[in-house]
Amino acid sequence: MESLDSHNDIEKPLLPSDDSLVLTQKSTHARDVHILSFSFLLIFLAFGAAQNLESSVNTDKGLGTTSLGIVYLSFALFSLVASPVVRALGSKTALMLGTTGYWLFIAVHLIKHTWYIMYPISLYLGFASSIIWVEQGTYLTSAARSHARDNNLHEGTTIGNFNGEFWGMFACRQFVGNLLSLAILRDGSEGTPGQTKFLYAVFLCSMTLGIILMCFLNNRDYVEKDYQDSSRNFYASLTSFLKAVITPLFDVRMLLIIPLMAYTGLQQAFVWAEFTKYVVTPTLGMSGVGGAMAVYGFFDAICSLVAGRLTSGLKSISLIVSGGALLQAIVFVWLLLNFSRSSGVISIVIMAALLGIGDGAFNTQISALLGIFFKRDTEGAFAQLKVWQSGAVAVIFFVSPYISLEAMLVVMLTGVCIAYGTFVYLFLQGEEAVSSSRL
């Protein structure tokens, strides 16, 4: 009898304990966020820097800016259908599919590119972007909720922390990517043809590493049963699609957040298209664009990390958004009233830093806000974010050649005032009061 007991004791350690399984499950959520964040950094440091150079590399008949306009316009349109597509594909498949558009966009720069090559790839990139970004928000929010539940943590704080890590890492793309461009393109921002080809080859390698790293993510498929059942016939699928697109627009909370979503797209496109062209280049020259955008990305990353850690609920979100809106409004007023082509380097650095801080505040807090408010339809909420955000970016790229800096600054000031005004109304109503109007 003693020998039998001792035999059982010897075999017990070979079986995993419940505690070890729970610990592994708890650590998996944070691991997935680390992998997702670093993958996006490797992919988008390449695309972000390439995007900043697009108007200089592809100058023939505005090929570069038109291509980017097509990217963001198709991004906005395809985001309308991204939610049901993401659900059908599954989390990991959607993320992997989304990377293919970015890879092709970088790869085409290593060959002779003309409009009949660039425009179709730009259109496909818009589709791929809608898939990867809707799933990114959904995947991150799912990981945060699971982590909070398994560790008995406050859900809002966990969503804020995970968003802070992701957006902080993501914002580093501007810092790393633009420093890389500055180092390789030594003869100005355009560089020699050989330097440009080498730069895009480096970008393609970085993007490939990011895609490989993404393969190590865990699936987070939480498709609802009614959605699975409805996919069995065309009519039910169409109804489900229309519901996913239209239903969020009947939610008062979504209507009050939409102006802020659209403004985030406006301010990002303003930095990429207007700030670099009319503010940085006249002062620092074309070669100074990479340095200024590196400063922007550095402060964007720092703010994202800090803002994510400070997020705990609607009150903290309102304070952080208020700070970001104020800092960006200061920059717009500064440029509108006191900008001259002889502005010093210090002024450019300060403005780039303030714009970066504002962008970091908006990115983290909007994602956290959607994760807290829209638990039943996370994909639909993030699809709305990308529709309005990318649509605003496309508008700026298309109208940029036809309006002055002063006119654009008036638009930006008006936009930030409207967006902040509706957000303040949302905050004053409070989560409980506004949620009662949800259909």
N, C-alpha and C positions, 0 to 999 in steps of 0.2 A: 504493500500500500504506500509506503514511504517512497519507493522507487517510482511509482506512478505519479505521485504528487510532484516529485522533483523533475520528472520528465515534462509535466505540464508547465512547471515554472520556467524550464529552459525554453520552451516553445513560445511562451507568452510574449517576450520582447520582439519576436519576429513579426508579430502582427501590429499594424499601425494603430495607435490609440486614437480615441475620439478627439483628444486635445490636439494631437499633431495634425489631424485632418482639418480641424477648425483653424489652427494657426496657418496651415498652408493656404486655406481658402481666403483667410483674411489678408495675407500678404500678396495674393494673386492680384487683387484689385489695384493696389499701389504699383505693383510691377507692371501691369498693363498701361497705367498712366505714364510711367517712366519711359516705356518703349514707344508709346504713341507720341509723346512729346519729342523724343530724340529723333524719331523717324520723320516727323514733320519738319524739324529743324534742318535735317540733311536734305530733304526734298525742296523746301521753300527758300533756303538760303540760295539755292541755285536759281529758282524761278524768280524770286524777289529781285535779285541783282540783275538778272537778264531783263526783267520788266523795266527796270530803271534805265537800261541801256537801249531799249527797243527803238526809241525814236531817233537815236543816234546811229545805230547799226543798220536799220532798214529805213533809209531816207527817201528811197525812190517812190515818188507820188504818195508820200505819207503812209507807206506800207506798214511801218511799225505801229503807229498810233491807231490806224484803222484796224489792224489785227487785234490790238488790245480792246478796242471798242467792240469788236465782234465777240471776243472772249467773254466780256462782262455782260453784254446784252443777251447772249445765249445762256450764260450762267443764270441770269435772272429768269429767263423764260423756262429753262429746264428745271429750275428749282421748284416750279409749280407742280411738276410730276415726280420730283425726287423722292418724296416721302413714301408712296406706295412701291416705287422701284427698290428703294433701300430695304423695305420690309420683305420684298420678294427675294432679293439677293441674299440677305443675311448680312450680319455686321462685318465679318472679316472679308468676305467676297466684295462687298461694296467698297470698303477701304482700298483693297487691292486694285479693283477696276478704276477707281478714281485716280490712282497714280499714273495710269497709262497715258492720259492726256498730257500731263506735265512732262513725262519722259519724251513723248513724241515732239512736243513743242521745242524742247531743248535740242533734241537730236537733229531736227530739220535745219538748225543753224549751222550744222557741220557740212551741209551740202548747199548747192546753189538754191536759194529760196526765191520764189516768185509768188505772185498773188494767187495763182491757181493751186499752189501748194500750201501757202500760209493760211489762206482764208478757210479752207475745209478743216485744217488741223485746229485753227482757232475756234471754229464752230464745235468740233469734237471736244476740245479742251473745256469749253463752257459746260457741255454735258457732264464730262468727267468731274469738273469742279463741283457741280451741284450735288453729285453723288457723294464725293468724299467729304464735303463740308457738312452736309446734313447728317451723315453718319458720324462724323467727328463729334459734333455736339451731343448726339444721342448716346454714343459710346462712352464719352467722358461722364455724362450725367448718370448713366447706368452704373458705371464703376464707382462713382462717388456715393450713390444711394446704397449700393451693396456694401461698400466699405463702412459706411455709417451704421448700417443695420447690424453687420457682423461684429462691429467693435463698440456698439452702444454709444455712438457719437451723435452730435447734433448734425442733422442733415444739411441745413443751410451752410454751416461752417465748413463741413467736408466738401460740399460742392464748390464753395469759394476757394478752399485750399487747392483742390485739384485743378480748378480753372486758373488759379494763380500760377501753379507750376507749368501748366501747358502753355498759357499765353506768355509767360515769362521766357520760356524756352523758345517759343515761336518768334517772339520779338527779337531774339538774338540773331535771327536770320538776316536782318538788315545790317546789324553790326558786323557779323562774320562775312556775309556775302559781299558787302560793299568794300570792306577792307581787302578782300581777295581780289576784287576788280581793280582796286586802287594799286595793289602790288603788281599785278600782271600787266595791266594796261599803263605802262610807265610813260608813254608818249601821249598823254591826254586820255580822256574818257573813251575815245574810240579806239586808240591804239593802232598798231599795224595789223594787216590781215592775218599774219601768222600769230600774233599775240591774241587776237580775237578768237581764232579757231582753238588755240590752246586753252583759253579761258572757258569756252563752251565745252571742251572735252573734260575739263576739271569739273564743271557743273554737272555733266552727265554722269561722271563717276560718283559724285556725291549723291545724286538722285538715285542711282542704282543701289548704293549702299543703304539708303533710307528705305527703299522698297523691300530689300532683302530683310532688313531688321523688322519690318512690319509683319513678315511671315510668322514671327514668334508671338504675335498677339493671340489671346484666347478669343474664341467666339463668344459673343454676348447676344444671342438671339432670344428675344422675348416676344415673339409674334403672338398676338392674341388669337384665341381660338376662333372668334367670330370673323376675324380677318381671313384666317385660313379657310374657313368654310365658305366665305363669300367669294373666294377666288375660283370657285369651281364653275361659275358661269359668267358670261360676259356682262350681263346686266348688273349682277351684284358687284362685279369688279369695278364697273363704271360708277356705280353709286358710291362705293367705298372711296374711289378716287376723288369724286366731286366733294364728298364729305370732308376728306382730308384737306382739300384746297380751300373750301369755302367756310367750313365751320369755324376756324380760328378768327375769321373776320367778323363773326357775330359776338365775339368775346370783347367786352369793354376794355379789359386789361391789355389785350393784343392791340386794339386800336390806339390806346394811349402810348404803347411802346413803339409802334411803327415809325413815328417821326424820329425817334432816337435811333432806330435801326437805319433809316435812310440817311440821317446825318452822319453816322459813322462811315458810310460809304463815301459821302461827299468830302469829309475831312481827309480820308485816306487818299482819294484821287487828287484832292487839292495839293497834298504834299508831293505826290508822284509827278503830277503834270504841271502845276502852277508854281509851287514853291521852288522846285529845282530849276525851272526855266527862267522865272522872272526875278527871283530873289537871290538864289545861290550862284547861278552862272554869271550874272553881271558883276558880282563881287569877287568870287573865287575862281571863275573860269570853269570850263567843262571838267577839268581834272579835279575840281573841288567838290563835285556832286557826291562822289563816293564817300568822302570824309564827312560831309554834312549829314548824309543819310546814315552813316555809321553812328554819329552822335544821336540822331533821332532813334535809331534802333536800340542803342545802349540804354537810354532813359526809358524807352518803351518797355524794355525787358525788366528793368529795375522796378518800375511802377507796377507792372503786371504781377511780379512776385510779391511785392508789399501789399498791393490792393487785394490780392487773393487771400493773403493771411489775415487781413483785417475784415473780410466779409463774414458776417454772421447772420444777416437778415435784412429786411427791407430798410431799416433805419441806417445801417452801415452802408448799404448800397447807395442810398440817396445822398449821403455825405460825400462818398467817393465820386459819384457822378457829378455832383455840384462842383467839386474841386476841378475835375477834368474840363467841364464846360467853361468855368471861369478862366482857367489858364489859356485855353484855346481862343476864347473871346478876346483876351488881352493881346494875343499875337495878331489877330485880325485888325483890331483897332490900331495897334502899333504900326502895322504895315499901311493901313489906310491913311493915317494922319502924318506919319513921320518917316516913310520909306524913301530912300534915295539910293541910286546906284553906287554911291560912294560909302554906303553903310559898311562898318568895320566887321572884321572876322568875328569879334566877340558877340556882336549883335546877332549874326547868323547862327552862331553856336547856341546862344540863349533861346532864340526862337525855335530852333530844331529840337532843343531839349524840352521846351514847354509843349510843343506839338506832340512829341513822343510820349510825354507823361499823360497827356489827355487821351491819346489813343490807347495806352495801356489801361487806363481807368475804364474807358468805355467797353473795351473787349471783354475784360474779366467780369464786369458787373452785369452787362446784358446777358451773357451766357449764364451767370448765376441766377439772374432774375427769371429767365425762361425755365431753368431747371427747377426753381422753387414753385413757380406759378402753374406750369403746364406739365403735370406729372402723367396725365392720361394720354397725351398726344405730344410726346417730346419731339418725334420726327417732324410732325406738322409745324410745331413752333419754330424749330431751327430752319425748316424750309422757308417759312415766312421771313426769318432773319436774312437769309441769303437772297431771297427775291428782292427785298427792298434795298439791301446793302449793295448788291452787285448791280442792280438797276441804276442806283445813284452814281456808282463808279462809271458805268457806261455813258451816262448823260454827260459827265464831266469830260471824258475822253473825246466825245463827239463834238461838244460845243467849245472846247478849249481853244481851238484855232481861231474862233470867230468873236471872242469877247476879250475885253481888257482885264488886267489884274484888278483894277479898281472895281469893276463890275462884279468880278468873281468874289472879291472880298465882301461886297454888300450882300451877295447871295449867301455866303458862308455865315455872316453875322445874323442874317434873317433866319437861316436854317438852325443855328445853335439856339437862338431865342425860342423858336417854335418848339423844337425838340425838348428843350429843358422845361418849357412851360407845361407841356403835356405830361412830362415825367413828374413834375412837382404836383400836378393835380392827382396823378396816380398815387403818389406817396401820401397826400393829404387824405385821400379816400381810405387808404389802408387796405391790407390784404383781405380782411373779412368782409368789408363793405363792398369792395369791387367784385369779389368772388361770388357774391349772391346774384350777380347779373349774368353769370356764365350759363349758356344754354346747354 
